[in-house]
Amino acid sequence: MRNGHRSHMSQDLMQANRARIAVAVLFLANGFVVGSWAPHVPFAKLRLDVDVGLFGAALLALAVGGLVSMPFAGWLVGRWGSTPVIRLTALPVSFVMALPVLAPDMPTFVVALFLTGAAGGAMDVAMNAHGIAIERTLRRPIMSSLHGMFSVGGFLGAAIGGAFPLATHETAHVAFVCALTAAMIVAACVPLLPASVDIGKEGEAHFAWPSRATLGVGMLCFLALMLEGAVLDWAALQLGDKHPGWLSRVGWGFSVYCGGMAIARFSGDALRLRLGAYRVIVASGVIAALGMLAAALSPWFGLAIVGYGLAGLGIGNMVPILFAGGARLEPAAPSRGIAAVTTFGYTGFLFGPPLIGMAAQVLGLSPTVAALSLFAVIIVFGATLVRPLDRPV
Protein backbone atom coordinates (compact mmCIF):
# COMPACT_ATOMS: atom_id res chain seq x y z
CA MET A 1 0.00 0.00 0.00
CA ARG A 2 2.85 2.36 0.94
CA ASN A 3 4.67 1.57 -2.29
CA GLY A 4 1.51 2.34 -4.25
CA HIS A 5 1.20 5.69 -2.49
CA ARG A 6 4.82 6.54 -3.26
CA SER A 7 4.33 5.55 -6.89
CA HIS A 8 1.27 7.79 -7.12
CA MET A 9 3.20 10.71 -5.58
CA SER A 10 6.07 10.12 -8.00
CA GLN A 11 3.67 10.22 -10.95
CA ASP A 12 2.12 13.45 -9.66
CA LEU A 13 5.56 15.05 -9.37
CA MET A 14 6.53 13.92 -12.87
CA GLN A 15 3.29 15.36 -14.24
CA ALA A 16 3.87 18.61 -12.35
CA ASN A 17 7.41 18.92 -13.71
CA ARG A 18 6.17 18.37 -17.26
CA ALA A 19 3.51 21.02 -16.65
CA ARG A 20 6.18 23.37 -15.31
CA ILE A 21 8.11 23.12 -18.58
CA ALA A 22 4.88 23.64 -20.51
CA VAL A 23 3.95 26.79 -18.58
CA ALA A 24 7.49 28.11 -18.98
CA VAL A 25 6.99 27.77 -22.75
CA LEU A 26 3.69 29.65 -22.45
CA PHE A 27 5.41 32.52 -20.60
CA LEU A 28 8.13 32.51 -23.26
CA ALA A 29 5.53 32.63 -26.06
CA ASN A 30 3.57 35.42 -24.38
CA GLY A 31 6.70 37.50 -23.92
CA PHE A 32 7.75 36.79 -27.51
CA VAL A 33 4.47 38.22 -28.83
CA VAL A 34 4.82 41.33 -26.66
CA GLY A 35 8.42 41.85 -27.73
CA SER A 36 7.57 41.23 -31.39
CA TRP A 37 4.93 43.97 -31.36
CA ALA A 38 7.33 46.67 -30.11
CA PRO A 39 9.30 47.15 -33.40
CA HIS A 40 6.01 47.59 -35.30
CA VAL A 41 4.90 50.61 -33.24
CA PRO A 42 6.70 53.32 -35.30
CA PHE A 43 5.55 51.74 -38.57
CA ALA A 44 1.94 51.71 -37.34
CA LYS A 45 2.18 55.43 -36.55
CA LEU A 46 3.55 56.17 -40.03
CA ARG A 47 0.87 54.08 -41.71
CA LEU A 48 -1.97 55.74 -39.81
CA ASP A 49 -0.44 59.22 -40.32
CA VAL A 50 -1.48 60.68 -36.93
CA ASP A 51 0.28 62.91 -34.43
CA VAL A 52 2.04 61.62 -31.32
CA GLY A 53 -0.76 62.63 -28.95
CA LEU A 54 -3.50 60.80 -30.82
CA PHE A 55 -1.33 57.76 -31.39
CA GLY A 56 -0.38 57.64 -27.69
CA ALA A 57 -4.04 57.82 -26.72
CA ALA A 58 -4.82 54.95 -29.12
CA LEU A 59 -2.12 52.80 -27.51
CA LEU A 60 -4.03 52.98 -24.21
CA ALA A 61 -6.57 50.60 -25.78
CA LEU A 62 -4.01 47.80 -25.40
CA ALA A 63 -3.88 48.24 -21.63
CA VAL A 64 -7.62 48.87 -21.30
CA GLY A 65 -8.31 45.54 -23.01
CA GLY A 66 -6.17 43.79 -20.42
CA LEU A 67 -7.81 45.60 -17.51
CA VAL A 68 -11.25 44.54 -18.77
CA SER A 69 -10.37 40.89 -19.35
CA MET A 70 -8.27 40.10 -16.27
CA PRO A 71 -11.04 40.00 -13.62
CA PHE A 72 -13.26 38.00 -16.00
CA ALA A 73 -10.41 35.55 -16.63
CA GLY A 74 -9.98 35.14 -12.87
CA TRP A 75 -13.66 34.23 -12.57
CA LEU A 76 -13.37 31.73 -15.43
CA VAL A 77 -10.35 30.09 -13.82
CA GLY A 78 -12.28 29.76 -10.56
CA ARG A 79 -15.19 28.14 -12.35
CA TRP A 80 -13.42 25.94 -14.93
CA GLY A 81 -9.81 25.72 -13.74
CA SER A 82 -6.77 27.37 -15.33
CA THR A 83 -6.09 24.64 -17.91
CA PRO A 84 -9.28 25.15 -19.97
CA VAL A 85 -8.87 28.93 -19.76
CA ILE A 86 -5.28 28.68 -21.02
CA ARG A 87 -6.44 26.53 -23.92
CA LEU A 88 -9.23 29.00 -24.66
CA THR A 89 -7.13 32.18 -24.52
CA ALA A 90 -3.54 31.25 -25.39
CA LEU A 91 -3.92 30.35 -29.07
CA PRO A 92 -5.70 33.63 -29.96
CA VAL A 93 -2.73 35.48 -28.41
CA SER A 94 -0.50 34.02 -31.13
CA PHE A 95 -2.66 35.62 -33.84
CA VAL A 96 -4.01 38.87 -32.40
CA MET A 97 -0.74 40.72 -32.93
CA ALA A 98 -1.53 40.66 -36.64
CA LEU A 99 -4.64 42.79 -36.08
CA PRO A 100 -3.03 46.14 -35.12
CA VAL A 101 -0.16 45.57 -37.55
CA LEU A 102 -2.57 45.20 -40.48
CA ALA A 103 -5.23 47.70 -39.32
CA PRO A 104 -5.96 50.13 -42.20
CA ASP A 105 -7.39 53.04 -40.16
CA MET A 106 -7.48 54.46 -36.64
CA PRO A 107 -10.86 53.03 -35.46
CA THR A 108 -9.84 49.55 -36.61
CA PHE A 109 -6.44 50.01 -34.97
CA VAL A 110 -8.00 50.91 -31.61
CA VAL A 111 -10.35 47.92 -31.69
CA ALA A 112 -7.45 45.66 -32.70
CA LEU A 113 -5.34 46.89 -29.79
CA PHE A 114 -8.22 46.37 -27.36
CA LEU A 115 -8.66 42.76 -28.54
CA THR A 116 -4.91 42.17 -28.35
CA GLY A 117 -4.75 43.48 -24.79
CA ALA A 118 -7.83 41.49 -23.76
CA ALA A 119 -6.42 38.21 -25.09
CA GLY A 120 -3.00 38.83 -23.55
CA GLY A 121 -4.45 39.86 -20.19
CA ALA A 122 -6.68 36.79 -19.96
CA MET A 123 -3.79 34.48 -20.84
CA ASP A 124 -1.61 36.28 -18.29
CA VAL A 125 -4.04 35.54 -15.44
CA ALA A 126 -4.59 31.92 -16.50
CA MET A 127 -0.92 31.01 -16.94
CA ASN A 128 0.03 32.67 -13.63
CA ALA A 129 -2.76 30.72 -11.93
CA HIS A 130 -1.47 27.48 -13.42
CA GLY A 131 2.09 28.33 -12.40
CA ILE A 132 0.94 28.82 -8.81
CA ALA A 133 -0.97 25.50 -8.92
CA ILE A 134 2.24 23.78 -10.04
CA GLU A 135 4.20 25.57 -7.33
CA ARG A 136 1.69 24.28 -4.79
CA THR A 137 2.01 20.72 -6.14
CA LEU A 138 5.81 20.75 -6.21
CA ARG A 139 5.98 22.53 -2.84
CA ARG A 140 8.80 24.77 -4.04
CA PRO A 141 8.93 28.22 -5.64
CA ILE A 142 8.87 28.47 -9.45
CA MET A 143 7.17 31.82 -10.20
CA SER A 144 10.31 33.94 -10.55
CA SER A 145 11.80 31.63 -13.17
CA LEU A 146 8.51 31.64 -15.10
CA HIS A 147 8.54 35.44 -15.21
CA GLY A 148 12.17 35.20 -16.25
CA MET A 149 11.04 33.18 -19.27
CA PHE A 150 8.62 36.00 -20.14
CA SER A 151 11.55 38.43 -20.05
CA VAL A 152 13.60 36.15 -22.31
CA GLY A 153 10.67 35.94 -24.74
CA GLY A 154 10.31 39.72 -24.79
CA PHE A 155 14.02 40.17 -25.46
CA LEU A 156 14.02 37.59 -28.29
CA GLY A 157 10.85 39.01 -29.86
CA ALA A 158 12.20 42.55 -29.87
CA ALA A 159 15.64 41.47 -31.09
CA ILE A 160 14.31 39.38 -33.98
CA GLY A 161 11.75 42.04 -34.89
CA GLY A 162 14.43 44.72 -34.81
CA ALA A 163 16.62 42.67 -37.14
CA PHE A 164 13.78 41.95 -39.56
CA PRO A 165 13.38 44.28 -42.58
CA LEU A 166 10.00 45.51 -41.33
CA ALA A 167 9.83 48.47 -43.71
CA THR A 168 9.21 46.05 -46.59
CA HIS A 169 8.28 42.79 -44.87
CA GLU A 170 5.89 43.60 -42.01
CA THR A 171 3.42 40.94 -43.11
CA ALA A 172 6.15 38.30 -43.40
CA HIS A 173 7.33 39.05 -39.87
CA VAL A 174 3.79 38.84 -38.49
CA ALA A 175 3.26 35.49 -40.24
CA PHE A 176 6.53 34.20 -38.76
CA VAL A 177 5.59 35.30 -35.23
CA CYS A 178 2.08 33.86 -35.49
CA ALA A 179 3.28 30.50 -36.80
CA LEU A 180 6.10 30.13 -34.27
CA THR A 181 4.07 31.12 -31.22
CA ALA A 182 1.07 29.02 -32.31
CA ALA A 183 3.32 25.96 -32.55
CA MET A 184 4.81 26.68 -29.12
CA ILE A 185 1.39 27.19 -27.53
CA VAL A 186 -0.24 24.10 -29.07
CA ALA A 187 2.65 21.94 -27.84
CA ALA A 188 2.61 23.52 -24.37
CA CYS A 189 -1.12 23.07 -23.85
CA VAL A 190 -0.89 19.26 -23.90
CA PRO A 191 1.03 18.45 -20.67
CA LEU A 192 -0.78 20.89 -18.37
CA LEU A 193 -2.25 19.71 -15.07
CA PRO A 194 -5.92 18.66 -15.03
CA ALA A 195 -8.51 21.40 -14.59
CA SER A 196 -9.44 20.08 -11.15
CA VAL A 197 -6.12 21.27 -9.72
CA ASP A 198 -7.35 24.82 -9.23
CA ILE A 199 -11.10 24.94 -9.77
CA GLY A 200 -12.43 27.25 -7.08
CA LYS A 201 -14.08 25.97 -3.96
CA GLU A 202 -17.61 26.81 -2.98
CA GLY A 203 -18.26 30.51 -3.42
CA GLU A 204 -15.73 31.17 -6.16
CA ALA A 205 -18.07 30.38 -9.03
CA HIS A 206 -19.22 34.01 -8.97
CA PHE A 207 -17.61 37.43 -8.73
CA ALA A 208 -16.58 38.49 -5.22
CA TRP A 209 -14.53 41.30 -3.74
CA PRO A 210 -10.98 40.18 -2.75
CA SER A 211 -9.94 40.27 0.90
CA ARG A 212 -8.33 43.33 2.46
CA ALA A 213 -4.94 41.59 2.59
CA THR A 214 -5.19 40.71 -1.12
CA LEU A 215 -5.99 44.32 -1.94
CA GLY A 216 -2.92 45.32 0.06
CA VAL A 217 -0.73 42.99 -2.00
CA GLY A 218 -2.40 44.43 -5.11
CA MET A 219 -1.37 47.94 -4.05
CA LEU A 220 2.22 46.75 -3.57
CA CYS A 221 2.08 45.24 -7.06
CA PHE A 222 0.74 48.57 -8.35
CA LEU A 223 3.86 50.28 -6.97
CA ALA A 224 6.22 47.55 -8.24
CA LEU A 225 4.91 47.69 -11.79
CA MET A 226 4.85 51.49 -11.68
CA LEU A 227 8.60 51.25 -11.00
CA GLU A 228 8.98 48.87 -13.97
CA GLY A 229 7.06 51.20 -16.24
CA ALA A 230 9.07 54.19 -15.03
CA VAL A 231 12.40 52.60 -15.95
CA LEU A 232 11.06 51.36 -19.29
CA ASP A 233 9.73 54.76 -20.37
CA TRP A 234 12.01 57.25 -18.59
CA ALA A 235 15.47 55.74 -17.98
CA ALA A 236 16.97 56.84 -21.30
CA LEU A 237 15.44 60.32 -21.06
CA GLN A 238 16.60 60.76 -17.46
CA LEU A 239 20.16 59.70 -18.29
CA GLY A 240 20.24 62.02 -21.30
CA ASP A 241 18.96 64.91 -19.20
CA LYS A 242 21.42 64.29 -16.36
CA HIS A 243 24.43 63.30 -18.51
CA PRO A 244 24.10 65.07 -21.90
CA GLY A 245 27.69 64.21 -22.78
CA TRP A 246 26.73 60.51 -22.93
CA LEU A 247 23.63 60.93 -25.09
CA SER A 248 24.61 58.16 -27.51
CA ARG A 249 24.98 55.68 -24.61
CA VAL A 250 21.80 56.33 -22.63
CA GLY A 251 20.30 53.04 -23.87
CA TRP A 252 22.78 51.24 -21.65
CA GLY A 253 20.66 52.10 -18.63
CA PHE A 254 17.70 50.01 -19.73
CA SER A 255 19.92 47.21 -21.05
CA VAL A 256 21.76 46.88 -17.73
CA TYR A 257 18.42 47.12 -15.92
CA CYS A 258 17.08 44.19 -17.98
CA GLY A 259 20.22 42.21 -17.18
CA GLY A 260 19.74 42.81 -13.47
CA MET A 261 16.11 41.80 -13.71
CA ALA A 262 16.99 38.57 -15.54
CA ILE A 263 19.59 37.65 -12.90
CA ALA A 264 17.04 38.35 -10.15
CA ARG A 265 14.29 36.27 -11.71
CA PHE A 266 16.36 33.21 -12.56
CA SER A 267 17.87 33.14 -9.07
CA GLY A 268 14.69 34.23 -7.30
CA ASP A 269 13.13 30.81 -6.73
CA ALA A 270 16.26 29.49 -5.02
CA LEU A 271 16.50 32.64 -2.91
CA ARG A 272 12.85 32.41 -1.91
CA LEU A 273 13.31 28.75 -0.97
CA ARG A 274 16.35 29.54 1.15
CA LEU A 275 15.41 32.91 2.66
CA GLY A 276 11.62 33.05 2.40
CA ALA A 277 9.41 35.42 0.44
CA TYR A 278 9.38 38.07 3.16
CA ARG A 279 13.16 38.45 3.32
CA VAL A 280 13.47 38.43 -0.48
CA ILE A 281 10.90 41.22 -0.81
CA VAL A 282 12.60 43.29 1.92
CA ALA A 283 16.04 42.86 0.35
CA SER A 284 14.61 43.55 -3.11
CA GLY A 285 12.98 46.77 -1.94
CA VAL A 286 16.16 48.04 -0.29
CA ILE A 287 18.26 47.23 -3.39
CA ALA A 288 15.68 48.82 -5.71
CA ALA A 289 15.53 52.00 -3.59
CA LEU A 290 19.33 52.36 -3.53
CA GLY A 291 19.52 51.64 -7.26
CA MET A 292 16.92 54.25 -8.18
CA LEU A 293 18.65 56.86 -6.00
CA ALA A 294 22.05 56.12 -7.55
CA ALA A 295 20.63 56.17 -11.08
CA ALA A 296 18.87 59.50 -10.55
CA LEU A 297 21.35 61.44 -8.42
CA SER A 298 24.82 60.18 -9.31
CA PRO A 299 27.02 62.83 -10.99
CA TRP A 300 28.90 60.00 -12.75
CA PHE A 301 27.37 58.26 -15.74
CA GLY A 302 28.96 54.89 -14.91
CA LEU A 303 27.51 54.86 -11.40
CA ALA A 304 24.09 55.83 -12.78
CA ILE A 305 24.23 52.80 -15.10
CA VAL A 306 25.16 50.58 -12.15
CA GLY A 307 22.22 52.11 -10.31
CA TYR A 308 19.79 50.97 -12.99
CA GLY A 309 21.35 47.50 -12.83
CA LEU A 310 20.71 47.44 -9.07
CA ALA A 311 17.15 48.64 -9.69
CA GLY A 312 16.63 45.66 -12.02
CA LEU A 313 18.03 43.28 -9.40
CA GLY A 314 15.65 44.72 -6.83
CA ILE A 315 12.50 45.01 -8.93
CA GLY A 316 12.86 41.66 -10.73
CA ASN A 317 11.46 39.39 -8.01
CA MET A 318 8.78 41.72 -6.67
CA VAL A 319 6.02 40.97 -9.17
CA PRO A 320 6.37 37.13 -9.24
CA ILE A 321 6.30 36.96 -5.44
CA LEU A 322 3.40 39.39 -5.15
CA PHE A 323 1.37 37.40 -7.71
CA ALA A 324 1.98 34.24 -5.66
CA GLY A 325 1.07 36.13 -2.48
CA GLY A 326 -2.26 37.19 -3.95
CA ALA A 327 -3.11 33.57 -4.69
CA ARG A 328 -2.09 32.30 -1.24
CA LEU A 329 -4.16 34.97 0.51
CA GLU A 330 -7.30 33.67 -1.26
CA PRO A 331 -7.08 29.92 -0.49
CA ALA A 332 -10.70 29.32 -1.52
CA ALA A 333 -10.32 31.46 -4.63
CA PRO A 334 -6.68 31.70 -5.74
CA SER A 335 -7.60 32.83 -9.24
CA ARG A 336 -9.55 35.75 -7.78
CA GLY A 337 -6.45 36.77 -5.84
CA ILE A 338 -4.24 36.54 -8.92
CA ALA A 339 -6.74 38.52 -11.01
CA ALA A 340 -6.96 41.26 -8.37
CA VAL A 341 -3.19 41.60 -7.94
CA THR A 342 -2.57 41.43 -11.70
CA THR A 343 -5.19 44.10 -12.40
CA PHE A 344 -3.74 46.43 -9.76
CA GLY A 345 -0.24 45.88 -11.12
CA TYR A 346 -1.24 46.43 -14.73
CA THR A 347 -2.97 49.67 -13.71
CA GLY A 348 0.27 50.90 -12.17
CA PHE A 349 2.21 49.95 -15.28
CA LEU A 350 -0.32 51.82 -17.43
CA PHE A 351 -0.86 55.02 -15.46
CA GLY A 352 2.54 55.32 -13.76
CA PRO A 353 4.62 56.70 -16.66
CA PRO A 354 2.16 59.52 -17.55
CA LEU A 355 1.95 60.54 -13.87
CA ILE A 356 5.73 60.54 -13.67
CA GLY A 357 5.85 62.79 -16.72
CA MET A 358 3.47 65.24 -15.06
CA ALA A 359 5.55 65.26 -11.87
CA ALA A 360 8.75 65.73 -13.88
CA GLN A 361 7.36 68.94 -15.38
CA VAL A 362 7.20 70.38 -11.86
CA LEU A 363 10.15 68.75 -10.07
CA GLY A 364 12.47 67.83 -12.93
CA LEU A 365 13.08 64.33 -14.27
CA SER A 366 16.00 63.22 -12.08
CA PRO A 367 14.36 64.33 -8.77
CA THR A 368 11.15 62.56 -9.83
CA VAL A 369 13.02 59.31 -10.58
CA ALA A 370 14.80 59.65 -7.21
CA ALA A 371 11.43 60.09 -5.50
CA LEU A 372 10.32 56.74 -6.93
CA SER A 373 12.66 55.10 -4.43
CA LEU A 374 9.93 55.85 -1.87
CA PHE A 375 7.73 53.29 -3.63
CA ALA A 376 10.38 50.64 -3.03
CA VAL A 377 10.54 51.68 0.65
CA ILE A 378 6.75 51.33 0.95
CA ILE A 379 7.04 47.81 -0.51
CA VAL A 380 9.65 46.99 2.16
CA PHE A 381 7.28 48.04 4.93
CA GLY A 382 4.38 46.18 3.28
CA ALA A 383 6.38 42.97 2.88
CA THR A 384 4.67 41.39 5.89
CA LEU A 385 1.70 40.77 3.57
CA VAL A 386 3.66 38.03 1.76
CA ARG A 387 4.52 36.11 4.96
CA PRO A 388 1.81 33.48 4.12
CA LEU A 389 4.13 32.29 1.34
CA ASP A 390 6.65 31.23 3.97
CA ARG A 391 4.17 28.89 5.64
CA PRO A 392 3.74 25.29 4.45
CA VAL A 393 1.02 24.74 1.83
Stockholm file with secondary structure:
# STOCKHOLM 1.0

chainA/1-393         MRNGHRSHMSQDLMQANRARIAVAVLFLANGFVVGSWAPHVPFAKLRLDVDVGLFGAALLALAVGGLVSMPFAGWLVGRWGSTPVIRLTALPVSFVMALPVLAPDMPTFVVALFLTGAAGGAMDVAMNAHGIAIERTLRRPIMSSLHGMFSVGGFLGAAIGGAFPLATHETAHVAFVCALTAAMIVAACVPLLPASVDIGKEGEAHFAWPSRATLGVGMLCFLALMLEGAVLDWAALQLGDKHPGWLSRVGWGFSVYCGGMAIARFSGDALRLRLGAYRVIVASGVIAALGMLAAALSPWFGLAIVGYGLAGLGIGNMVPILFAGGARLEPAAPSRGIAAVTTFGYTGFLFGPPLIGMAAQVLGLSPTVAALSLFAVIIVFGATLVRPLDRPV
#=GR chainA/1-393 SS CHHHHHHHHHHHHHHHHHHHHHHHHHHHHHHHHHHHHGGGHHHHHHHHTCCHHHHHHHHHHHHHHHHHHHHHHHHHHHHHCHHHHHHHHHHHHHHHTHHHHHCCSHHHHHHHHHHHHHHHHHHHHHHHHHHHHHHHHHTSCCHHHHHHHHHHHHHHHHHHHHHSCHHHHHHHHHHHHHHHHHHHHHHHTSSCCCGGGSCCCTTCSSCCCCCHHHHHHHHHHHHHHHHHHHHHHHHHHHHHHHCGGGGGGTHHHHHHHHHHHHHHHHHHHHHHHHHCHHHHHHHHHHHHHHHHHHHHHCSSHHHHHHHHHHHHHHHHTHHHHHHHHHHHTCTTCHHHHHHHHHHHHHHHHHHHHHHHHHHHHHHCHHHHHHHTHHHHHHHHHTGGGGGGGGSCC
#=GC SS_cons         CHHHHHHHHHHHHHHHHHHHHHHHHHHHHHHHHHHHHGGGHHHHHHHHTCCHHHHHHHHHHHHHHHHHHHHHHHHHHHHHCHHHHHHHHHHHHHHHTHHHHHCCSHHHHHHHHHHHHHHHHHHHHHHHHHHHHHHHHHTSCCHHHHHHHHHHHHHHHHHHHHHSCHHHHHHHHHHHHHHHHHHHHHHHTSSCCCGGGSCCCTTCSSCCCCCHHHHHHHHHHHHHHHHHHHHHHHHHHHHHHHCGGGGGGTHHHHHHHHHHHHHHHHHHHHHHHHHCHHHHHHHHHHHHHHHHHHHHHCSSHHHHHHHHHHHHHHHHTHHHHHHHHHHHTCTTCHHHHHHHHHHHHHHHHHHHHHHHHHHHHHHCHHHHHHHTHHHHHHHHHTGGGGGGGGSCC
//
